[in-house]
């Protein structure tokens, strides 16, 4: 099978076939269902092994939503005119990456706590509270928009309002990601040039005011940057898709969705599998691991 044939639209994807205006390709749907299922099981096992319970409602939950969304698309490949699977995939795939974004927010807070909170404009705890609360709000908005659009489709009425609500949720998420990247960039620049933002009483900090960043931690930071980039690309795509309307050239072209949504989220979620915070965050520092576990337990109480 050549690359051109993979990128090309299947002959069966005729405009006007069902609510998609194409027929989802069966083997592509099966591929993503399998990939997301494997990642979800891995995330569940990793969260239990390392006792990172916050990875359950974030990365693991994102995987479950993607499995449901792509299972619905697989159903649609058999019954393209049926509305129920279309509604399921609409809601599932639109909100699934949101918990994954929350995982990145939390990981950044833990990295800051480990290498030097005095270089961060926000405290590690505030990163979790502010960004995760905003992420939950985006999730709710996108879910409400998806439900509204799905209901409109089932009633054969205009789904424009639902699309606009989803668009607002995704745009807000894009804004949160941009702010998150800006704050992270400022933190790493301050860390590099040893320019603390504030004084922090922390016994783990060296006399120079900062801890050295290990090779493994640098790898984790690069992995988080790649994960964020993938989600950012996906969010831009969904913004353009919804802004173009339900019958626009973007939303009615399957290969855009497969590559810019399915593939991007797959890369992001597997990045967290291969560079899991339970393995890489404290790999070179057992003391930091114990301190982080104590902090997590204190936050949970």
N, C-alpha and C positions, 0 to 999 in steps of 0.2 A: 504494500500500500504506500503510495507516494505521499509526500507532504502536501502536495496540491490537492489530492483527493481528500485528505483529512480536513483541510481548511475550507474546501468547497462545500456549498450547500447541497444536501441530498436532493435528487430529482423528485422525491416524494414530498418535499417541503414546498408545497404550492401555496401561494398567497390566497387567503380566504378559507383555509382549512382549520376550522375550530377557532377558539379564542386566541391561540398563539399566532395565528396566521401562518403557521408552518406545523409540521409534525415532528416532535422531538425525536432525535435519532436514538434508537433503542440501545445500541452498543455503547454509546457515549453515556447514557443514563446509567447503565449497568456498571460501567467503569467508575463513575463518580460515587455511586452507592457503595461499591466495594471499597474504594479508597477512603471515603469518609467513615465507613464502618470500622475499618482497621484502625484508623487514627483515633476514633472515639473509644474503642476498647483499650488501646494503648494509653490514652489519657486517663481513663478510669483506673487502670492498673497502676500507673505512675503516681496519680494523686493519692491512692491508698498506700502505696509503698513508702512514699516520702512524707505522708501525712500532711500534704498541702491541700487542705479541704477547700480552699478558695478556688482551686482548679476545677472543682466539680461544677459549680454554677457558672463557670466562665468557659474554658476551652472544651470541657467534656460536654456541657450543655450546647455549645455551638455545634459540635459534631453531631449530636442527636438531631438538632434542627435541620442540619444539612442532609442527613440521611433521610429524614421525613420529606424534605423538599424534593430531593432527587428521586426518591421512591415514587412520589406523586408524578414527577415528570416521566418516569418509566411507565407508570400507569397510563399517562397521556399518550405515550408512544403507541399503545395498543388501542386506546379509545380517545383520539384527539379532539372529538367534539364534546366530550363529557366535561361538565363544568366543575364537578367536585375536585378532581385531582388538580385542575388548573388553579382553583382557589387555594388548595393546600400548598402547592409549590410557590404561589405568589406570596403568601404570608411567611412560609418557612424560609425561603431563600433570601427574602428581604431583611429579616431580622437576625438570621443566624450569625453573621460576622460581628454583631454588636457585643455579645459576651466575650468574643475573642479579643476585641479592642480593650475590654475591661481587664483582661489578663495582662496585657501589655502595660496598662496603667499601674497595676499592682506590682509587676516585676520591676518597673523603673523605681518605684518607691523603695523596694527592697535593695536594689543596687545602690541607691543614694544612702540608705541607712548603713550599708556595709562599708562604702568607701569614703563617706564624709558628708553628713547632712548639713554641715556648715557652708557648703558650697551651693546649696540649693535655695532657690527663692521660696519654695514651699517645703514644709516638713514632709517626711515620708508618709506620715499618717494623713496629712491634708491631701496628698496626691490621691490616696485611696478614696477618701471621703468625697472630695470635690469631683474628680473625674469619673468615679464609678457612679455617683448619684446622677451626674449629667448623662452618663452612658445609659443608665436605667431609664431616664426620662426620654432619651432618643429611642430606646427600645419600645417603650410604651407608645410613643407617637407613631413609629413605623408600624407597630402591630395594629393600632387603631386604623391607620390609613390602609393597611393591607386588608383588614377585615371589611372596611367600608367599600373598598374597590371590589373585593370578592362578592360582597352582598349585591352591589350594583350590577356586576356581571351576571349573577344568578337571576336577577330580576329584569335583565335586559334593558337596564337604564344606564345613564351616563356615569362612568366611573372616574370622571375628571376630579371630583372633590377628593376621593380616596387617593388618587395619584398625587395630588398636590400636598396632601397630608404626609404621605410617604416621602415625597421630595423634600419637604421641610425637615423631617426627621433625619434624612441622609445628609442634607446640607448642614444641619446642626452638628452631626457627627463629624463631618469633614472639618468644621470649625474647631471642634474639640481636639481632633488629631493635629491640626496645625498648631494650636496653642501648646499641646503636649510636646510636639517636636521642638518648638521654640524654647520651652522651659528646659527640656532635656539638653538641647544644644548649649544653652547658657550654663547649665550645670557642668557639662564636660569641659567647656572652655575655662570656667573658673577653676575646675579641678586641675586642668593642665597647667595653668599659669599661677596656681596656688593663690587665688584671689577669693578668700572666703566672703560670703554674703553676710554672715552673722557669726557670733561666737556661740559655740555649742560645747557644753560640758559632757565629754564622752571619753571614758578611760581608754578606749581602743584607739583613739587618734594619736598619731605619733607627735613628736616634739615639733616637727615642721608644720603640723596642722592638717596633714592629709595622709591617707594610706596609699601605698602603691597599688596600682591596678594590675592584677595578675594576668597572665596570658589567657587563661581560661575565662576570666571575667571579660576581657576584651573580646573574645570570641562570642560570648553571650550577648554583649552589647551590639556587635555587628549583626548577630542573628535577629535581635529585636528590631534593629533598624530595617533589615530586610523584610521581616514580618509586617512591620508598620507600612512599609512601602507597598507591599502587595495589597493590603487592605485599603490603602489610600487610592491606588489605581482602581480597585474594584468600586470604591465609593464614587470616584469621578465618573466611571462608566455608568453606574446606576443613576447618577444625577442627570447625565446627558440623556440616558434612556428615557427616564420619566419626563424630563423637560420636553422631549420630542413628541410626547403624546402616545396613545395606545396603538396608533397605526403608523407611527413614524418609522423611518428606515432602520433605526437602531434596535428598537424593541421587537421588530418583526424579522430580524436576522439572527438565526440561532447561533452561528459561529461566534458572534460577538459575546453572547451570553456564556457560551462554553469556555471561551478563552479568558474573558475579562472578569467574569464572576466565578464560575466553577474552578478554573485553573488557578486564579489568584488566591482564592480562599483555601484551596488545597495546599498550595505552597506555604501559606501562612500558618495553617494548622499543623502541618507536618514539621515546620520549623520549630514549633514549640514541643513537638515530640522528640526530635533529634537533639535540640538544645534546651532540654527541660530544666527549669530553675532548680528543681530538686537535685539535679546532678551537677550543673555548671555554676550555680550561684555561689555555693560555698565549698566548691571542690577542693580548693587549696587551703581552706581555713576552718578547721574543726571548731575553733573557738567562736568564730562568726556564726557557724551553723547553730551551735548551742544557744548563742545570744538571740539569733533570729527565731529559733523555735520558742524561746521564752517570750519574745515579743509577740509572736503569733498567739501563744496561749493567753497572754495578758489581754490582747485585743479581743479575744473570743469571749472573755469573762465580763 
